[in-house]
Amino acid sequence: MVVFVVHSAAGAGRLTHAAGGSSPTPRAPAASADNRQRPPPASASSSPPPRSPPAHEVIQVGGTAPAPAVATAATPGTERQKCRGEPPRFSRRSHPCAPAGRVRAGDSRAVGCGAQRDGRRFHMGNLLKVLTYNELDQGPNFFLDFENAQPTEAETAVWNQVNAVLEEAQAVLAELQSYTGAGQEIREAIQNPGDLRLQEKAWSAVCPLVAKLKRFYEFSLRLENALRSLLEALTSPPYAPTQHLEREQALAKQFAEILHFTLSFDELKMTNPAIQNDFSYYRRTISRNRINNLQLDAESEVNNEMANRMSLFYAEATPMLKTLSNATTKFVSENKTLPIEDTTDCLSTMACVCRVMLETPEYRSRFTNTETLLFCMRVMVGVIILYDHVHPVGAFAKTSKIDMKGCIKVLKDQPSTSTEGLLNALRYTTRHLNDDTTSKQIRALLQ
């Protein structure tokens, strides 16, 4: 459709070709110098002088009467025209709808009359980007209720599946915390290889401990499946990771609880060398008896294949974190239609939310339990480490979406007794801290 603008008699020579078509736009006859300097005649109308509307403005003209200078609304059957090309630059003199003062290119005020008349013609997303640029740069800013979040109807199925696993997590931590090992019995058996009584005593002490270690390993497999279910729920389209975390806070809380358990388990494991010693003695005894064609009862419970898998698991300094890292990487590789950024953005968003909650007094005052503060710090460190293991360039690069300086500062502002272990986790369990892309400032903060 071609729409033309015809102004009043004083400007009848001006004809604007507003949309469609390829016919050229006739130019208005050039005014002489006398005409430009001469004031309008006294008999002229009091309305402002005619003007040529901007190229993006669409004016519907009906009938043969001269069109007023102000645009009239389009009829319902008329298809609205869209602005094309670069955003026009207006001054107050040339555009009567522009606000007072100079309008700069890219300013959210530089919009045409049509945009002010009809909000549907204006790209609201771009306006929000302008108005909230600083906030978006600093990351998401909302409160995750780690204490009272309850599942909605849409979350219930996944929540129930994950909750069945998390109910066992505290029992696993309690068992690991009370794990004392069989160091004394093992030493006596090694020092007296010919004493069968000491050999049997050591074996009897080690077997129940190995069975317990097997339960820990099997729990890690269930935890891996629970994490995959949460990742599917928190990264599925059409919502962005920030929207998922804000809308599905019960699942976000479960994700945080998995990370909290993971760091707690690995911290206990690293400080208990008896785990490695007991399992090594068990494997040596199994191998020696196999050579001597002896079959022990405990071997049927932890066969050679299971023992090999358990050995690889406990050989890691942080076995639970390694399990989550492998599960996340496998989740990304198996879901090829899902961009890796959706998964890493979920992790970086969680880290940013935890940081903001920790450094904002208003949010910290909402915690009714003092343990929630440590929980939030542990979750923040957990997602940073997981992000660093999964993301190709890691969490410490300049291109990382995690504010590492801010996160480290939050940890250092807390009492050292509660955060030294978390800072050590960043120092020794991350993958990219010593890369060339890591800034000297961040390395200095962690020294």
URZISUL-V491335 format. One record per residue. RES is the residue in three letters. PHI is phi in whole degrees, -180 to 180 (none if undefined). Layout:
RES|PHI + RES|PHI
//
This chain:
MET|none + VAL|-110 + VAL|-121 + PHE|-113 + VAL|-117 + VAL|-119 + HIS|-91 + SER|-65 + ALA|-60 + ALA|-63 + GLY|-122 + ALA|-65 + GLY|-72 + ARG|-93 + LEU|-133 + THR|-105 + HIS|-92 + ALA|-86 + ALA|-154 + GLY|64 + GLY|66 + SER|-126 + SER|-68 + PRO|-68 + THR|-96 + PRO|-63 + ARG|-88 + ALA|-71 + PRO|-61 + ALA|-65 + ALA|-83 + SER|-75 + ALA|-63 + ASP|-66 + ASN|-66 + ARG|-68 + GLN|-92 + ARG|-78 + PRO|-67 + PRO|-66 + PRO|-64 + ALA|-65 + SER|-82 + ALA|-68 + SER|-68 + SER|-77 + SER|-70 + PRO|-62 + PRO|-60 + PRO|-63 + ARG|-138 + SER|-90 + PRO|-67 + PRO|-60 + ALA|-63 + HIS|-88 + GLU|-88 + VAL|-107 + ILE|-124 + GLN|-95 + VAL|-112 + GLY|-119 + GLY|71 + THR|-111 + ALA|-70 + PRO|-61 + ALA|-82 + PRO|-69 + ALA|-71 + VAL|-89 + ALA|-67 + THR|-97 + ALA|-67 + ALA|-73 + THR|-69 + PRO|-56 + GLY|-80 + THR|-85 + GLU|-75 + ARG|-68 + GLN|-90 + LYS|-108 + CYS|-69 + ARG|-128 + GLY|80 + GLU|-72 + PRO|-62 + PRO|-66 + ARG|-105 + PHE|-113 + SER|-110 + ARG|-63 + ARG|-72 + SER|-89 + HIS|-132 + PRO|-66 + CYS|-91 + ALA|-72 + PRO|-71 + ALA|-64 + GLY|91 + ARG|-75 + VAL|-103 + ARG|-93 + ALA|-62 + GLY|86 + ASP|-71 + SER|-67 + ARG|-82 + ALA|-80 + VAL|-126 + GLY|-82 + CYS|-60 + GLY|-60 + ALA|-68 + GLN|-76 + ARG|-73 + ASP|-133 + GLY|-62 + ARG|-69 + ARG|-88 + PHE|-105 + HIS|-78 + MET|-65 + GLY|-60 + ASN|-67 + LEU|-64 + LEU|-64 + LYS|-62 + VAL|-69 + LEU|-71 + THR|-119 + TYR|-60 + ASN|-64 + GLU|-64 + LEU|-67 + ASP|-63 + GLN|-87 + GLY|96 + PRO|-64 + ASN|-135 + PHE|-150 + PHE|-97 + LEU|-97 + ASP|-83 + PHE|-72 + GLU|-97 + ASN|-126 + ALA|-63 + GLN|-120 + PRO|-71 + THR|-83 + GLU|-62 + ALA|-70 + GLU|-90 + THR|-58 + ALA|-61 + VAL|-68 + TRP|-61 + ASN|-63 + GLN|-63 + VAL|-73 + ASN|-64 + ALA|-62 + VAL|-78 + LEU|-67 + GLU|-62 + GLU|-87 + ALA|-63 + GLN|-65 + ALA|-65 + VAL|-64 + LEU|-63 + ALA|-64 + GLU|-65 + LEU|-68 + GLN|-66 + SER|-93 + TYR|-72 + THR|-105 + GLY|83 + ALA|-121 + GLY|-61 + GLN|-64 + GLU|-63 + ILE|-66 + ARG|-62 + GLU|-64 + ALA|-68 + ILE|-70 + GLN|-73 + ASN|-128 + PRO|-65 + GLY|-89 + ASP|-90 + LEU|-65 + ARG|-64 + LEU|-69 + GLN|-64 + GLU|-66 + LYS|-63 + ALA|-65 + TRP|-64 + SER|-66 + ALA|-77 + VAL|-79 + CYS|-57 + PRO|-65 + LEU|-70 + VAL|-67 + ALA|-62 + LYS|-67 + LEU|-64 + LYS|-64 + ARG|-63 + PHE|-61 + TYR|-65 + GLU|-64 + PHE|-66 + SER|-61 + LEU|-69 + ARG|-69 + LEU|-65 + GLU|-61 + ASN|-66 + ALA|-65 + LEU|-63 + ARG|-62 + SER|-63 + LEU|-68 + LEU|-63 + GLU|-61 + ALA|-73 + LEU|-92 + THR|-124 + SER|-73 + PRO|-68 + PRO|-95 + TYR|-86 + ALA|-79 + PRO|-55 + THR|-62 + GLN|-65 + HIS|-60 + LEU|-65 + GLU|-79 + ARG|-82 + GLU|-115 + GLN|-70 + ALA|-66 + LEU|-70 + ALA|-63 + LYS|-65 + GLN|-65 + PHE|-60 + ALA|-64 + GLU|-66 + ILE|-64 + LEU|-66 + HIS|-62 + PHE|-62 + THR|-60 + LEU|-67 + SER|-66 + PHE|-62 + ASP|-66 + GLU|-65 + LEU|-67 + LYS|-66 + MET|-66 + THR|-95 + ASN|-129 + PRO|-68 + ALA|-62 + ILE|-62 + GLN|-67 + ASN|-65 + ASP|-63 + PHE|-70 + SER|-65 + TYR|-63 + TYR|-61 + ARG|-67 + ARG|-65 + THR|-67 + ILE|-61 + SER|-65 + ARG|-65 + ASN|-69 + ARG|-68 + ILE|-65 + ASN|-89 + ASN|57 + LEU|-108 + GLN|-112 + LEU|-103 + ASP|-62 + ALA|-67 + GLU|-67 + SER|-70 + GLU|-82 + VAL|-121 + ASN|-75 + ASN|-64 + GLU|-64 + MET|-63 + ALA|-63 + ASN|-66 + ARG|-66 + MET|-65 + SER|-62 + LEU|-64 + PHE|-65 + TYR|-79 + ALA|-72 + GLU|-73 + ALA|-65 + THR|-127 + PRO|-64 + MET|-68 + LEU|-65 + LYS|-63 + THR|-62 + LEU|-66 + SER|-63 + ASN|-64 + ALA|-65 + THR|-68 + THR|-63 + LYS|-65 + PHE|-61 + VAL|-66 + SER|-70 + GLU|-80 + ASN|-103 + LYS|-70 + THR|-79 + LEU|-99 + PRO|-60 + ILE|-61 + GLU|-63 + ASP|-64 + THR|-75 + THR|-67 + ASP|-66 + CYS|-62 + LEU|-70 + SER|-67 + THR|-65 + MET|-62 + ALA|-63 + CYS|-66 + VAL|-63 + CYS|-63 + ARG|-62 + VAL|-63 + MET|-65 + LEU|-76 + GLU|-97 + THR|-105 + PRO|-57 + GLU|-61 + TYR|-74 + ARG|-62 + SER|-69 + ARG|-79 + PHE|-72 + THR|-90 + ASN|-117 + THR|-65 + GLU|-69 + THR|-65 + LEU|-63 + LEU|-65 + PHE|-58 + CYS|-65 + MET|-66 + ARG|-66 + VAL|-65 + MET|-59 + VAL|-66 + GLY|-62 + VAL|-71 + ILE|-63 + ILE|-64 + LEU|-65 + TYR|-60 + ASP|-66 + HIS|-79 + VAL|-94 + HIS|-72 + PRO|-59 + VAL|-105 + GLY|87 + ALA|-91 + PHE|-99 + ALA|-72 + LYS|-64 + THR|-83 + SER|-65 + LYS|-87 + ILE|-105 + ASP|-79 + MET|-67 + LYS|-62 + GLY|-65 + CYS|-66 + ILE|-67 + LYS|-63 + VAL|-60 + LEU|-67 + LYS|-72 + ASP|-78 + GLN|-94 + PRO|-57 + SER|-64 + THR|-65 + SER|-99 + THR|-119 + GLU|-62 + GLY|-64 + LEU|-71 + LEU|-65 + ASN|-65 + ALA|-63 + LEU|-68 + ARG|-72 + TYR|-115 + THR|-115 + THR|-86 + ARG|-103 + HIS|-113 + LEU|-61 + ASN|-93 + ASP|-70 + ASP|-67 + THR|-78 + THR|-81 + SER|-70 + LYS|-66 + GLN|-63 + ILE|-68 + ARG|-63 + ALA|-66 + LEU|-65 + LEU|-95 + GLN|-82
//
